[in-house]
Amino acid sequence: MTTVLIKIAQVVLALSFLILIHEFGHFLFAKLFKTRVNKFYLFFNPQISLVKCKRIDGKLRFKFFSRNGGEWDDCPNTEYGIGWVPLGGYCAIAGMIDETSDREALKNPPQPWEFRTKPAWQRFFIMFGGVFFNFILAIILYSAILGTWGEEYLKAEDATYGIATNDLSYEMGFRDGDRILSIDGVPTDNIATIQIDMLRRKAKEAEVLRDGDTLRIDIDPVYIPAMLQSPGMFDVAFPFVIAEVQEGSLNENAGLKPGDEITAIDGEPMFIVQQIRRTLLEHKGGSVTASVLREGDMVIDTPLQVDTAGLIGVALDADMSKFFNITQHTYKGLSALPAGARKAWKTIADYVKELGLIFSPKTEAYKSVGSFIAIGKIFPAAWDWYKFWTLTALFSIMLGVLNILPIPALDGGHILFLIVEMITGRKPSDKFLEVAETIGMILLIGLMILAFGNDIRSLF
């Protein structure tokens, strides 16, 4: 239960922060161009607001747990508040046709403080402000993360033992120990991103080093849907080195010691963790004889019991720096800012490619679209500020990119119409914008149904 609460808290805090920043971008540009903002709310407030405040006659007035509407409506100042449905927020701009607009007010003659009377270029910046602030926030967060924690990863060339395959990558032609040199001619760098890089590029071939020979593996596009549903296609292969023997395990008295390295099972040479695990699964509930390398030169044959889960009751040494040269980058002072900007830009470009997969029916990537449940699964079970801010930066970019899509009801739809207006000099009618907004809302509701449906299906 504690784990679920921590995940919920992280999701609510991250999304609330991002939406607040997004809506503040709209708010700031609206105020800059002297456009009236009727309401600025964190969370939605159907019928009732938890708290709201407004400057009336020079003084801030507050109301708690109050119904919407009332004597404050006659005051033109912005009403700030917190709703009771923690699924977003909004900035209601006077004279703007969107999901927050007052349809009756739009029937009145346009007023100079309304959005609809402002020049097209001003309306463009008001609409782009939310996306712009999300991207700026991502740059700031990535810069702070890099300045505080730095960056470390394992280069593909430094993965001494190559990759460990799963069933899918084996079927595609990869083998344990392969060192992936390039994807479609582009050299690989971070071994952890090889699978997603293949998907983003819809890769057609990979070049690998196997037993001293360079080979080309053709990648059939038919595998793309399976690749999306098969994480861990290219695990880092590393030795089976024991950190400790777990108390009460079947092999507590087998004579194993910390630092022992298994080099063979039943006389068959193997030392990679993933390969040994697969072999142990074949002997679950039985026993094997393991060849153990101790202190670098002593080989001991040791009988081991395998439990019904295919485990031998030991904890492995997971300190990757003992086996590989880990690439580390540290950033001091302002040097973190350009590094953060580069990381934000690369993340934007990568996410655009991933959206391309989602909108391509052949990839079946639409089946992986998720809602708040999927987001909750991504956050760690224990609070970790590094992971929290890293995910928040990623979601800030996702929110920005999704909002700039040219779909009515999203910022991108408004921006598209404004660009057309600036080019042609003709402004779309209010009726056209209302119809477009309705169509956009239907599309978004359909997307939400798909996302929730995928999440619910994943629970069973």
N, C-alpha and C positions, 0 to 999 in steps of 0.2 A: 504494500500500500504506500509506503514511504517513497519507493522508487517512482510510482505513478505520479504522486504529488510533486516530486522534484521535476519530472519531465513536463507536467502540466505548467508548473511555475515558470520553467524556462521558455516554453512555447509562448505563453501569455506575455511574459516580460519582453521577449525578443520582438514578437509581432507588434505589440503595443508601441514599443519604442520606434520601430521602423515606420509604422503607419503615422505616428505623431510627427516624425520628421518629414514624411512625404506630404502630409496635409499642411505642415508649416511652410513648405515650399510654395504651395498654392497661395496660402495666406499672406506670406511676405510680399510676393509679387503683386497680389491684389491690393494690398495696402500701399505699395510703392506707386501704383498707378491710380490711387484714390478711388478704388472700387470697394463698395460696401460689402463686408462679410457679415452675414446675418448670424451664423453660428459656427463655432469651432469646438468639436467634441471628440474626446477619446471614448471609444466604444459607442455603440448605437443605443438610442434612448426611445424606443417606441412607447408612447403614452407617458412614461415616467422617467425622470432624471434622478440619479443618485445625488448629484450636487451640480449647481449651476450658479454662475455669477455674472454680473453686468454692471458697467459703470453708469450710474444714473445720477444726474445733478452733481457730477464731480465726485461721487462716492461709490465705492464698490459695494454692491448688495449681493447677498448670498441666499440661496434656498437649498434645502436638503429634502430628498425624497419627495419631490414635488411633481405635479402633473405639468405636461407641456402646455405652452400658451399662457395667456393671462395678461395682467396689466403691464408686463414688461414689453409686450409686442409693439407698443407705440414708440418705444425708444429705439433710435437707429443704431446705437452702439452694438458691438459684437457681443453675443452671449457665449460665454465659455462654460463648458460643462463636462461631466463624466456620466456616460450612460451605464446601463446595467447588463447589456449584452456584450461580453468581451470578445467580439469578433471583428474589430476594426475601429473605424472612426470616420469623421467626415468634416469637410469645410464647406459650408453652404454659402455660396457667393451670390449676391443679389443679381437677378437678371440673367442667370446662366441656366441653360436647359440641361439638366442631368437628373439623377435619381433623387436629389435633395430639393429640386426646384418647386416653388409655389406656383402651380398652374394658374390659379386665379390672379396672382400678382402679375403674371406674364401677359394677361389680357389688357392691363393698363398701359397707357402711353409710356414708352421708354424714358427713363430718367438718366441724367448725366452721371450719376454714381453707379449705374448698373453695368454689369459685364457686357451686355449686348450693345451698349452705346460706345464702347471703347474701340479705338483703332485696332485693326486686325493684328498688327505686330505686338500690341500690348496684350491682347487676348492670347496670342501665341505664347508669350513668356509666362503668363499666369498659368496656362495649362501645362507648359513644360517644366514649371517650377518644382512640381512633386518629383518627377523623374530625375531632374537635375540634382535635387537635394539627396535623393537615394544614392546616386553615383558619387557625389561628394562625400557622403557619410561612409561609403565603402572605402574610398581612398583614405579617409582619416582613420578608420578602424584598422585597415591593413597596415598602414604606417605605424600605428600604435602597437599592433601585434608584433610586427617585425622589429620595432625598436625595443620592445620589452622582452620578447622571447627569442628573437632571431628566427632563423629558418634552418631546418635540417631535413635531409632526405637521402635515400640511397640511389646513386646513379646506376643505371642499367649496366654500365661497363664495370662497376665495382661489385656487382653481384657475382662473387667468385664462383659460386656453385650453380649459377644460372637460375632457371625458373623451375617450379614444381607445377605440374599440370593437374587439371581436374578432368573428368570424363569428356567434357565438351572440347576443351583445348586439345586433348589427346586425339579425339575424333577428327579435329580439324587439321591434324598433322604435326602438332608440337609435341615435344618429348621432354621428360625430366632432364634437367641439365642444360637445355638450350639457352643460349644467350642471345636475346633479341637485339639485333644491331640497328634495324631501321624499320619504319612502317611507310610503305609507299615512297621509299627513297628518303624519308625524313629521319635522321638519326634519333634514336630514343635517348631520353635523359633520365627522368624519374621513373624507376621501375614500378612504382605504385600506380602510375597513371596509364600504363600501357593499354589495359583493356578499354578504358574510357576513350583514350586517344584513337584506338581502332574504330570505335563506334562513331565518334565525332566525325572522323574522316570517311566513314563508310569504306574502310581500307580494302584494297584489292590484293595486296601482297605484303608479306613480311620477310625480312632477311634475317637468318639466324646463323649463329656459329654452333656447330655440333661436332664434337670429337675432332676438332681442328679443321673441319671443312665448313665453308660458307654455303648455305642452302637457301633456296627461295621457296616459301610456302605460299601458294595461292589461297586466297580467302574467298570462299563462295558467299555471295550476298545472302543466300538463303539462311546462313547462320546468324544473321544480325538479330532477329527476334530472340533466339535462344541465348545469345550473348548478353542481352539485356536482362534476362532472367537467371543468369548463372554467375553470381559473384565469385571472385577468387579463382579466375581462370589462370592467372599467372602469379601464384604466390612466390615469395622469395624462398628459394631452397637453402636450408641451413642445417648444420650437423645436429645429430641427436645427442646433446650433451646434458647430463643430469645435474640439476641444481640441488635437489634434495629428494630423499625417499620419503613419501608421505607416511605419517604415523598411522598404523593400523592397516596398511595396504597388504595385499597378498604377498608382496615381495619385500616386506619389511626386514626379513631375516635372510634375504638372498645374497647379502654381501656387497650390494651396490653402494658406491660412495659418490659424494659430490665431485664433479669433474670427470666422471667416467663417461666415455663416448662409445655408443653402440656402433659397430662397424659391419656386422653381419647378423642375419637371422637364419638359424638352421643351416649354416654353412654358405648361404647365398650372400655375397657381398652387397651391402647397402649401408648408407650412413645418413641419408637425407631424412629429416623428420617426417615429411609427408609420405615418402615411400615406406618407411617403417610403420607408420600408422596404418596404411592400407594393408600391409602384411599382417599386422596384429589383428585387424578386423577379421581377416580370414581364419584366424585361430581363436576367436573369442570363445571363452568358456573352456579353453584348453591350455596348452603350455608350448613354449618354444625354448630353444637354446640360443642365447645371444652371445656373440663375440664382443667382449668389452675391452676397449683400449684404455689403459690406466697410466697416468703420468707420462703419456706420449710414447711409451715403448713396450709396455707389458700388456699382452693380450690374454684375457681370461674368458673361457667358455663358461657361461652361467645359465643354469636352467631357470626360467621365469614363468610364473603363472599369468595367464591373461584372463581378465574378468569378462563378464557377459557383454560389457560395452566395448571390448577391444582395447582396454587400458591395462597398464602394468603398475599403476600406482606411484608414478614419479612425477616431479615437477621439472620442467626443462629450463635450461639457462636461456632466457629470452633477451639478454643484453646484446643487441645486434652489433654494438661497437666492438665486441670481442671477436667477431667473425668478419666484419667488413669495415671498409673505410667509409665512414659516414660523412657526407658533404655538409658542412656547416657554414652559415653566413650570419654575421652579426652586423648590426647597423647602429651607428652612433649619431645622436643628435639629428640634424636635418637630413642626413643621408637616408633615413628611413622613409622620407616623404616621396622622393622619386621612385623608390623601390615599391612603396605602397601603391603609387599610381600605376606602375607597370603591372603589378599583380592584379589590380582592379580591372585594368583594360583587358588583360589576358582572360580573366574570369568572365568578363562581358562577352568576349569573342567566343569563348568555349560554350557559354550558355546559349548563345544564338545558334550555334551548331547543334546543340542538344534539342532545341526547339524544332529545328529542321527535321530531326528524327521523329519527334512527336507528331508533326503535321504530315509525315509520310506514312500512309496506311500500310505499306509493304513491311515496314520495320516493326509494326505492332507496338511501337513505343507508347502509344496512347494507353496501353494496358498498365503502364507503370505510373501514370498520372495519379497523384495522391492528394489528400486534403490534410487537415490538421492532425489526423491520426498518423499519417505517414511522416509528417514533420516531427511529431512527438517521438517516433521511433529513432530518429536520427540523433536526437540529443542524448547525452550520456546519462546513466542512472545515478551517478554521483555528480555534485556540482563541480564543474571544472571551468574556470574563467577563460582559459585559453580556447577551449573548444566552444564555449558559449559565444565569445566575441568573434571567433572565426566563422561559426555558422551564421551569426547575425550579419556579418559583412556579406557572406554569400547570399543570404536571403534578401538583403538590401538590393543587391544587384538583380536578383531574380524578380523582385517587386518592380524595380525600375524598368527592366526589359519587358516584362509582361504588360506593364501599363502603357508602354510606348507602341505596342502592337496596334496597327490601324483598324481596330475593331470599335464600332460605335458603342458608347457607354464606358469605354476606357479613355484615358487621356490621349492615347494615340489616335483614336477616332476623331476627337475634337481637333487635334493638331493637323490631321489630314485635311479636314474640311477647311481649316484656317489657311493652310498652304494653298489649296485650290482657290480660296477667296483672294489671297494676296496675288496669285498669278493672273486670275481672270478679272479681278475687280468686282466680282459678283458675290454677294453674301447669300448663303442658303437661307430659305425661309424658315421661320420658327416651326411651321408644320412639318417640313422635311426633317428638321433636327429632332423633333419629338418622335417621329416615326423611326428614324435611325436609332435613337436612344432606346426605343422599345425593342427593336430587333436585336440590338446589342445586349440588352438585358436578358433576352431569351437565350441567346448564345451563351452568355456567362452562366445562367442557371443550368443550362445543359451541361456545361463543363463541370460545374459543381456536382451535379448528379453523377457524372462519370467518375469524378475524383472520389466522392464518398462511396460509390459503388465498388470501385477498385479496393478501397481501404477495407470495406466490410467483407469483401470476398477474400482478402488476404488473411482475415482473422479466422477463417474456417479451412 
